[in-house]
Amino acid sequence: MASHRQQDDRDHALVHKLWLTYHQLAVLAPQHLTNHAWDYAVVLNEVFWKGTPNGEPVWEVLQGPRDQFDRAAHVAMAE
């Protein structure tokens, strides 16, 4: 089983990868897609570190921002 420090390192690496991916997308994608990616990343970060509000299932909390990002991605691909 991983030690607390090892888990902490993996957690920070995962969050770093999330933000790095966002910044890579920001360089390549139109602003409207980047805005939705930011909103999605913020919710992912909050759920990861703080859990969900009122014990809601994770998928319910992520569904709105994920769907908005997906729709924006489809629009950006069609441009």
Residue pairs with C-beta under 8 A, 6 or more apart in sequence:
2 10
11 48
14 48
15 45
15 48
15 49
18 41
18 44
18 45
19 41
22 37
22 38
22 41
25 33
25 34
25 37
26 34
26 37
29 37
29 76
30 76
30 79
32 72
32 75
32 76
33 69
33 72
33 73
33 75
33 76
35 72
36 65
36 68
36 69
36 71
36 72
36 73
37 69
37 72
39 65
39 68
39 69
40 62
40 65
40 66
40 68
40 69
43 61
43 62
43 65
44 62
44 65
47 58
47 61
47 62
52 58
52 60
52 61
53 61
